[in-house]
Amino acid sequence: MSAVTQKPKTFKLRALHSQKKFGVAGKSCEEVLRKGCLRLQLPVPGSRLCLYEDGSELTADRFCSIPDGAELVLLTTGQTWQGYVSDISRFLSVFQKPHAGLIQAARQLLSDERAPLRQKLLADLLHTVSENIAAETRDEDPPWFEGLEARFRNKSGYLRYSCESRIRSYLREVTSCASLVGGEAQEEYQRIVGAMCRKLQEARYHGSYFDRGAKAGGRLCTPEGWFSCQGPFDVDDCASRHSINPYSNRESRVLFSTWNLDHMCEHLIQTVVPETMGFPVKLQRLQKALKSLLETPAPVTSSSRLPTRGSERTRPFSKLTCADRPPPLRSSSSELLRGCLLARVLSKSLNKTEAHRCHLCFS
């Protein structure tokens, strides 16, 4: 038996894959369906109504419980609708090569949308498809280069320079700490820094990490320039799946500057060489670690560990994070360890699958 209300209910109705919506009112599901088919010039037999949000079918039994203003999609024989995620899926199907029609469709949807969550999804999608990721030179994407020196003519060149600058700054900081190290360890510390400097010069300060044009083994991003977050230093992955493409627009380029190389020394200082341990034992452990540091060609991965006490395990040496500054100083002996760790982090190749962290995950 059909459900009929005393007062007509109003809905927003549209056809499948159409961005145009119109208002329709009716006291029953059948009346709304009939008016919708008449307006869209579709046959009533085989047609049905479903909710835009979740794709569930609007039946006579549910009619009275649906609030006024709900958005409906009119489907004919053979058509299906899985909810508003279908619109997103349709956009994603042409995501790699966005075109004017796609952007216009997203703008139209956003202009008519009132639900906060769907507004955010559409706004983020529109922002992404409007980016000029493929552009590489200053002539192709002038806004991307706003605020940069005129000598930078392409995106890859600037980001390579940016990576080199970051690592150079880490090296300068480690070098400046030599005066804080006591006489017993200063000579060894300076030897480490010297070896580190030579290795970094040979590797050109690993500028290829941020260069999307570099070979697969030398960059931390996809060929399109996408970097993926690996989460906080004490977990193995990013639960939020953060990602960023500094090649896309100026805003993303600036935001990417908060992502950084995280050597995670704080945890290692506390667990591998506790402050309560005597200095001779500390130095012995550090010298043992240095032998592996300067002679082992293995990259820094989750399996690369400093010597530990008994069965005690430690964290990996490094990831790419958003920290702009290393952990605070603890003592001269801790600073020596910090130099050792930085030497390994900066002079060896990072693990390409564990080397990304964003500012949102930094803790």
N, C-alpha and C positions, 0 to 999 in steps of 0.2 A: 504494500500500500504506500502511495507516494506521500512524503511529508510536505505539508503546505503550511506556510506561516501567514499570520494575519497581516503583517507588514512586509512589503518587498525587501529583500536583502540585496545589497549592492556589491558588485565585484569588479575587479579589473581583469579583462580577458584579452588573450592574444593567441594567435596561431603558433604552431611549432616553428621555431627558428625565426620568428618575426620579432622585431624590436618595437613595433607599434602596438600600443595597448589602448583599449577603449572601455568605457564604463558600460555595465549592463546590470539591470535589476530584474528580479523575479521572485515570486512567492514559492517556487518549487525548483528542483533540480532540472526537471523536464523543460520548464519555461525558460530558464537561463540557457540551457543547451539549444533550444529552438531559436531563441533570439541571437545567440552567438553564431549559429550556422547560417542564419539569414544574413547577418552583417558580414560574415567572411565568405559568403557564397559557397558553403560546403554542404554536402548531403547530411541530413540528420541520421539516416540509417547507418550504423557502424561507427558513429561519432560518440565521443565521451569527454567528460571534463576531469581534470586532475589538478591538484594543488601544485603551484609553481615551486614551492619551497622543498617539498620532499617527494613529489611525483605520485603520491597516493591518489587513488581515484575518488572523485566526489560522487557519492551515491545519495539516493533519496533519504536513507536512514541517517546520514551524516549531515545533511543539508542544514538542519536547524542549529547544529553545534559550531558551524563555521562562522567566524566573526565577519562583520561587514568590512569591506575594503580588501578582503583577501584576494590574492592574485591567482588566476586560473589559466591553464593552458588547454586549448581545445584540440583534441587529437582525433584523427580519422583512422579508418581501417589500416592496420599495419604500422602505425606510428607509435613510438614509445617516448616516455619522458621520465628521467631518473631524479628530477629535482634540479635546483639551480646549479648543482655541480655539472650538469650537462652543458650549461653555457660556458663554464670554465673549461671543460674538456674540449669544447668546440674551439675556444681560443687557443688552447694548448696545441691543438692539431696543426696550427699554422704558426706556432710560437717562434720557430727558428727563423722564419722569414716573414715578419710582420709587415702588413701593408696598410694603406690608407683606409680601406674598408674595415679592417679589423679594429683599428684605432677609433674610427668613427662609431662603430657598433659599441665599443666599450664606453665611450663618452655618452652615448645615448642611454645605455643602461644605467650609468652612474647618475645622470641627470634626473632619472625617474625613480631612483632607488631611495628608500627611506630607512630600511633596516640597517643599523650601525655595522653589524658584522659584514653584511654583503657590500656595504659602501666601502669598507676598508679593503676587502678582497678585490673589488673592482678598481679602486684607486691604486692599489699596489700593482695590479696587473697592467693598468694603463701606464703607470710610471715605467714599468719594465719594458713594455713593447714600444714605448716612445724613445727608448734609449738608442744611442748611436754607437752600438758596440763594435760594429764592423769597421767603422772609420778609424784610421790610424794616424793620419797627418794633421797638422794644424789647419791646413786649408779645408780638409774634409769635416772637421769638427772644432771650429774656433772657440765655442764656449768652454770646451773641456780644458783648454790651455789658459783660461783667464787666471791671472795672478802668477803665472810662471814666466821665467826669463825667456827672452826671444830666442835664445840658443837652442831651446828644445823644440825640435821640429816634428817629432812623432811620439806617440804614447809609449811605445815599448822602450824607447830610448830614455824617456823621463823616469819610468818605473824601474828600469835597470839602475839608473843613477840613484834613485831613492833607496833601493835595497843596498847598494854599495855604501851610501851615506850612513845608513843605520848601522851596518856592521863596523864601519870605520869608527863610529861614535862609541860602540861597545869596546873596541880595541883601545881607544883613547882613555876610556874610563878605567880599564884594567891596568893600563900603563901608569896612569896617575896614582894608582894605589901602591906603587912600589915603596914610596916613602913611609907608608903605614906599616910595612912589614919589618919585623925585627931583624937585627943583623944576622942572626942564625939562619934565617930563611930568605933574606933578600937576594942573595946571589942566585939561589935556585929559582926564585920568583922571576928575576930578570931574564934568566935563561929560557924559562917557559914563554915569557912574553916575546922574546926575540924569535923563538921557533914559531910561535903563533903568527907573528907579523910576516915572516917569510912565506909561510904556507898560505896566508890570505892573499899576499901579493901574487903568488903563483896562480891562485884560483880567481884572481881579479875580484876579490871580495864577494864572490858568489852573487854578482849582480844578476845572473841569469834566473835566480829564484823567482823574480817578479816579471820576467820577460816572457810574454806568451809566444813570442817567436823563437824561443830557445828550444833545443831538443828536449824530448820528453823526460829524459833522465836528469836534466838540469833545471827544470822549472817546477814550481809548486802549484801551478794553475793548469787549467785546460787550455787547448789551443785558442779558445775564444776569450780567455782571461778570467774564468771563474775560479775563485778560491773558496774552499769549504772549511768550515770550522771543525775542530776536533774536541771542543769542549774544555772545561776547566782542567788544570794540570793534574788533578787527582783522579780523573776518570779517563777512559779510553776512547770516548766518543762524545759528540754533541747531541744531546737529546732533542734540541730545538732545530737541528739541521740548518744552522745559520750559514749563509753564503753571501758572497759579495763579488762584484765585478768592477774593479777600479777603472777599467777601460770604458765603462758605459757612459758616465757623465761626470761633471765636476764634483757634484755632491758625493758620489761614491768614491771618487779619487781622494777627497779630503777625509772621508770616513775611514778609508782603508789605512790611513796613517795611524789609527789607533790599534791596528793589528800589529803584532810584534813577534820577535824571536824570543821564546821563553826558555831560559836554561834551567829553571827550576832548582836553583842552588839552595834556596832556603830549606827545602825539605831534606836535601842531601847533607847540608851542614848539620842539621839537627839529628839525623839518624845514622849517617856513616861515620862522622867524626864528632862525637858529642863534646861539648865544652869541658866536661869533667875529665876527659882523657888527657893524660900527660903529653906534653909537647913532643918528646922523642917518638912516642908511639904514633902521634898524628903525622909527623914528618915521614916516618917509615911507611905508613899507609899511603901517603900522598906520593912518595917516590915510586911505590909499587904501581900506583895508578898511572903515573907519568910514563912509565915504560910502555904500557899499553896505549897511552895517549899519543905518543910520538912515533911509535913503531907499527901499530896495528892499522891496516888500511880500512878496517870495517867501518861502515857508516854509523852514525848515531841512531840507534833503534831502540825499541822497547827491550831488546835482549842485551843491550850494552849496559853493563853495570859496573859501578865501582866495587872494590872489595868490601865485604860486609862482615859483621861479627857473627860467627856461627851460621845459622840458617836465616838470619835477618835479611829481608829483601828491601830494595829501594825502588824509587820511581825511575822512569826513563830519564835520560840526560836532558832532552829538549823537545820543545814543540814551538810552533809559531803562535804567538799570543799578542794580546793588545797592550801588554805592559810596556810603558815607555822608559821605565827605570828598573834597574836590577833590584834585588832585595836589599834591605839595609845592612850596613856593616855590623859585624858582631865582635870580631877581634882580629888581631894580626894573623893568627894561625888560620882562622876562618877565611880571612881574605886570601891567603895562599891557596886554600881549597877553591875558593871562588875563581881565582885566576886559572887554576887547573881545569875547572869545569868549562869556563868560557873558552879556554884554549881548544878544548875538544869540540865544543859546540860550533865555534866559529871557523875552525880549520878543517873540519870534516863535513861531508855532505849530510844534510838532514834527511831523515826518513820521510819520503815524499807522501806517505799515507798517514803520517801522524804529526804533521808539521804545521797545522793551521789552527789558530784560535782567535776569536773575535773579542771586541771590547765588552760585549754583553755577557760573555762567559767568564771574563777575567775576575778572579777573586783573590 
